[in-house]
């Protein structure tokens, strides 16, 4: 029995809520949150508060770009918060040992922080690909190990930074916009171009979609997996440098619970925990949504305890939606 053409056209034109939610849902929720908090608290949209939101988002947003590549390969990195603190501590300690206040102190801090982060990411990747230990376990070990190393190196306390050139990277402005925001924009644009328009990006998606099929197609799966964890470590180091420059010290407790924020931002932004689907652009929107939500709750005097509850619930619902959307796409 044939189906009338008009019926087919009508069915194709019918509104698909889940497809719409996948494409635009996060952006719409972000707009709704901004409007809600602006109405509830007029100071929410003040220039000072907006700058604070964007600066805070930049710290974990940069790491979220790296986490996007990790999760695209169906992996995860739970050590990002601890690695942020350890990288920053190493950079600050060397700067202090060299005298603290000298020309290009910031360059030493930046180089050491990013280098230590990249090396730690290499160790994570090696553990995953050479020892065949699941990413969850390797980075869970890293979460505690790097935090412990931070406490050992810093003797449990902060290491102060007083060089103005160093502090500018966390507190300065360029063309009226906080410097960390510029760095987030640069990292996000680079990440978007690499993910969407390069062979490497296509290989990352291929590994996450089906690692065995990618291997049979000639992709060096182990090399790709190691590279995403090195990238994650490098960006954790960059965020560590920025947060130490913003606070004026490298703190042993810096980055606590940031792994939750980073993973939440990526998942909220639409990147599938099953790998092979997602985008850097979605991650940036997810980071902004999380930043707006947390800042708005603070301005409404909501307890920090409840903020953690909200983040946990959001992660669960985002993953549940992702699971349903995947089943729906597969016709299950």
N, C-alpha and C positions, 0 to 999 in steps of 0.2 A: 504493500500500500504506500503510495507516494505521499510526501508531506507538502502541503501547499507552500508556494514560495513566500507568500505574505507571512505565514506562520513562522517560517525560518528566519526571515528578516526581523520580525518582532522579537523573537527569542534572542537573536544576536544583539539587538539594541536594548534589551532589558537591562536595568541597572544591576550591576554585580557589586554588592556591598564589600565583599572580601577583597576583590581585586582593587577596588577603590581605596580600601583601608591600607592595603599593602603599599600602594603608591603614594598616597597623600595623608594617611592617617596621622603619622607622627608630626608632620608639619602643622596640620590643623590643631592637634592637641597643644602644640607649642604656642600657637596664636591664642588659643582659648586660655591657656595658663597666664600668658602675658596680660591679656585683657582682665582676667579675674583678679590677679594680684595688683594691677594698676588701680582697679576700682576699690579694692579692699584697703590698699595702702598707697596713698598718692606719692610717697617718696620712692616707690619702687622704680619708677621710670626717671628718677633724677640722674643727671649725668654721672655723678659720683657712684651711684649704685650700679648703673649699667656698666661702668668701667670695672667695678669690683667683680661683677658677674662674669664679664668677658675674660678678665685676668685669671680668675679662678678656673673657669672652663678651659682656658688655654693649657694649664698645667696638666690636667688629666686628658684633655682633648688630644694633645700631641701623642700621648701614650695610646690613646684609643685608636689613632690612625694605625700605629704599629700592631695593635691587637686585632684590627680588622684583617690584616694579612694573616695573622696567626690563626684566627677562627675560620678564615676562608679555606684553610687547609684542614679543617676539622680538628684543630688543636686548641689549646688554651694555655695561658701563662698566668699563674697565680702569684708569681713572685714580683710583679711590677712595682708594688708599693715598697717592698723591702729593698729592691734593687735601686729604686729612686733614692732612698735614704743612703744606701751604701755608696753609690756613685758620687752623690753630693759630698758625703763625708770625706771620701778619698781626695776629691778635688780641693776641698777647703783645707784639709790637713797639709797638702803639698804647698798651697798658696801661703799658708801661715809659716811653714818651714822655710820658705824662700824669703820671708820678710813681711808678708801680708799686704803692705801698701807699696806697690811698685807698678811701673808701666806694664800693661798687658797682663796683669794678674788675672783678668777675666778670661784671657785666652788659655792660660794654663788650667784654670778651673774648668773651662768648657771642654778642653781637650782631654783632660784626665777623666772627667765625669762621663763623657761619651765613650771614651776608650774602655774604661772599666765596665760600663754597661754592655758594650758590644762584646767584650771578652766573656762576661757572665752569660750573655745570650748564646755565645758559641758553645760554652760548656753545657747549657741546657739542650741545645740542638744535638750535641755529641751524645749526651746521655739518652736522648730519644731515639736517634738513628743508629748509633753504634751498640748501645747496651739494650736496645729494644724495650726501654721502660716507657710506659704511657706518659704523655705530656702532663697529665694531671698530677702524677706522682713526682715526676722530676721537678716540676715547678712548685709543688707543695713543699718539697724539701728545700727548694730555693727560698721560698717565703720565710722559713724559719732560719735557714743558714745565713742568708744575707742580712737579716735583721740582727742576728747574733754577732756577725762580723762588724756591723755598724756600731753596736754597743761596745765591742772590744776595742775597735780603733778609736772611738771617741771617748772611751772610759765612762760610758753611760751619760755623758753630758754633751752640750752643744759646742760647736767650734765657730767662734765669731768671725765675721767678714766685715772689713771696714773700708775697703778700697771703693772709691766712688764709681770707678769704671765698671767694676764687678756688679755693684748694686744697681747700676743703671739698667742692666738687662732684666731685672725683676721689677723695678719701680719706675723706670723712665718712660717717657712718651715720645713718639715719633709722629709728627703731623697730627697731634691731638689724640692719638690712639696708643694704648699701652703697648710696649715693646713685645711682651709675650703674645699678644694677640697677632701681631705681625708674623711672629714665628709660627703660630698655629696656622695662619693662612698659607704661609709658604710650605709648611709640611703637608697640609691637607691638599693643596694644589699639586704638589709633587706626587703625593700618594695616589691621587685621582688619575693623573696622567699615566703613572706606572701601571696601575691596576687595569686601566681600560684600554690603553693604546700601545702597550709594549708586549713583546713576546714573553718576557718574564711574568707579567701580570696574567696573561692567558694560561701560563703554566701553573701559577698559583691556584687559579680557579679550577684547572683540570685536576690537580692533585686533590683538592677538596671534594670535587665532584665524584671522582673514582680514581683512587691512587693506582690501582693495578692497571686500569685502562691507560692512564697517563704513562705509566712505566713501559707498557707495551708499545706506546706511541713514540717512545724515544726520550721521554722526559726523565731527567735525573731526579727522582723523587726525593732521595735523601739530601741532595744538594739544596733543593728548594726548601725542604723542611728546616734545615740548618739555617738557611739565609733569613727566613722569616723570624726566627728567634734571635738572630744577631740584630736584625732591624729593630725588633721589639726592645732588646737590651740597649741599643744605641739611643733610641727615643726615650727610654726610661732615664738614661743618663742625662739627656738634654733637659728633661723635665726636672730632674734633680738639681741641675745647675740653676734653672730658673727659679725653683722654689727657695733655694738657699739664697739667691740674689734678692728675692722678694722679702724674705724674712730677716736677712742680714746675718744669717748663721746657718750652718748645717746641723740639723736636729736629728738625734738618734731616733726620735719617734715620728719623723716626717713620713708622709705617705701611708700612714695607718689606714686600713680599709680602702685604699685607693684601688686595689684590685677589683673590689665590688663596683666602684664607680665606673671604672674603665670597661669592665665586661658589660655592665648595665647599659652604658652609652652605646656600645657596639650592637648589642642585642636589640635595644630599643630602636636603633637606627635601621634595623631590618636585615642585618647580617645573620645568616642561619648558623646555629651551633652545629649543624650537621655538615657544614662546609659547602663550598662551591657556589654560594649565592650571597650577594650583599654588595655594598659600595661604600667608599670613603665619604661621599657626600651625605649618605644616610647617617653615618657615624657622627659627622659634625653636627647634624640636626639633633641626633640623640644626645650628644654632649650638651648642646645648648638647652634642650628640654630639661635635662637633669639639673643643670646649673640654675635655670630659672626656678625650677621646683624647689630645690634646696634653699635658695636665697629667699624665695617668697615665704616658705615656711618659717625661716628665721625671722623675717620681718613681721610675721604674724604671731611671733612668740610661741611657736610650736616647739615642744621639747625635742632635743637632739635624739632622744631615745625613739620617739615616734618617726623621726626622719629615717632612721635605719629600717624601721618596719615598712615604711612606704617604699624604700628602695627594693627591699626583699620582695614585696608583693608585685612591684612593677616587673622585676626580673622574671618571676614565675609566670605572670600573665603574658609577657612578651614571648617567652619560650613556648608557652601553650599555644599562642596564636601562630607562631612559626611552625610548630608541629602540625597543627590543623591545616595551615596553608600548604605545607608540603604534601600532606595526604590528599588534599583537594586537587593539587596540580597533577598528582599521579593517578587520580581517578579512584582513590580508595575510599 
